[in-house]
Amino acid sequence: MADRYDRTGHIALAFSERRDLARAHLLREMAAQGLTERNGWKVVESVRQAASGTELVLRPLHLHDDSPAGLECVVKVREADGAIDHDYPAAH
């Protein structure tokens, strides 16, 4: 039973670290495009289920302006083994 909790804790820590990296990457990409908090932009997070597991999607959001198509970071947790992966947009 302790191994299960250790594994879950390890997965949670790895996921949290990847989420922080994804957020930092997205904020850099947003700033490069002028999508700053000062201009009303923020990062929103949503969770979606995928065939291989769960995905956390981070995207820019503005109350009045449209978000750029394709600008998002995705942190993935594979259900089968708890592996953590990510998709980031190419740096500009």
C-alpha positions as CSV (number, residue, x, y, z in Angstrom):
1,M,0.0,0.0,0.0
2,A,2.9,2.4,0.8
3,D,4.3,1.8,-2.7
4,R,1.0,3.0,-4.2
5,Y,1.1,6.2,-2.2
6,D,4.7,6.8,-3.0
7,R,3.9,6.3,-6.8
8,T,0.9,8.6,-6.6
9,G,3.0,11.3,-4.8
10,H,5.7,11.0,-7.4
11,I,3.2,11.4,-10.2
12,A,1.6,14.4,-8.5
13,L,5.0,16.1,-8.0
14,A,6.1,15.4,-11.6
15,F,2.7,16.7,-12.9
16,S,3.0,19.8,-10.8
17,E,6.5,20.5,-12.0
18,R,5.5,20.1,-15.7
19,R,2.4,22.3,-15.2
20,D,4.7,25.1,-13.8
21,L,7.1,24.7,-16.7
22,A,4.2,24.8,-19.2
23,R,2.7,27.9,-17.6
24,A,6.1,29.7,-17.7
25,H,6.6,28.7,-21.3
26,L,3.1,29.9,-22.3
27,L,3.6,33.2,-20.5
28,R,6.8,33.7,-22.4
29,E,5.1,33.0,-25.7
30,M,2.2,35.3,-24.8
31,A,4.5,38.1,-23.8
32,A,6.3,37.7,-27.2
33,Q,3.0,38.3,-28.9
34,G,2.0,41.2,-26.6
35,L,-0.5,39.2,-24.7
36,T,0.3,40.5,-21.2
37,E,-1.6,40.6,-18.0
38,R,-1.3,44.4,-18.1
39,N,-3.3,44.2,-21.4
40,G,-6.0,42.0,-19.9
41,W,-4.7,38.6,-20.8
42,K,-4.5,35.6,-18.4
43,V,-3.8,31.9,-18.5
44,V,-6.8,29.6,-18.0
45,E,-6.6,25.9,-17.4
46,S,-9.0,23.1,-18.3
47,V,-8.9,19.4,-18.0
48,R,-9.9,17.0,-20.7
49,Q,-10.0,13.2,-21.0
50,A,-8.1,11.7,-23.9
51,A,-7.7,8.1,-25.2
52,S,-4.4,7.7,-23.3
53,G,-5.2,9.5,-20.1
54,T,-5.9,13.0,-18.8
55,E,-4.7,16.3,-20.2
56,L,-4.4,19.7,-18.6
57,V,-4.7,22.4,-21.2
58,L,-3.3,25.9,-20.6
59,R,-4.4,28.7,-22.9
60,P,-4.4,32.5,-23.1
61,L,-7.8,34.2,-22.4
62,H,-9.0,37.8,-22.8
63,L,-12.5,39.0,-22.0
64,H,-12.8,41.0,-25.2
65,D,-10.2,39.8,-27.6
66,D,-9.9,36.5,-29.4
67,S,-7.1,34.2,-28.4
68,P,-4.5,33.3,-31.1
69,A,-5.3,29.9,-32.7
70,G,-3.1,27.1,-31.6
71,L,-1.4,28.9,-28.7
72,E,-1.7,26.4,-25.8
73,C,0.4,24.1,-23.7
74,V,-0.8,20.6,-22.8
75,V,0.5,18.5,-19.9
76,K,-0.5,14.8,-20.2
77,V,-0.8,12.0,-17.7
78,R,-0.9,8.6,-19.2
79,E,-3.4,6.4,-17.5
80,A,-1.6,3.1,-18.0
81,D,1.6,4.0,-16.2
82,G,1.3,7.6,-14.9
83,A,3.9,8.9,-17.2
84,I,3.9,12.7,-17.6
85,D,4.4,14.3,-21.1
86,H,3.8,17.7,-22.6
87,D,3.1,19.6,-25.9
88,Y,4.3,23.2,-26.1
89,P,4.1,25.5,-29.1
90,A,7.2,26.3,-31.0
91,A,9.1,29.3,-29.6
92,H,9.0,32.4,-31.7
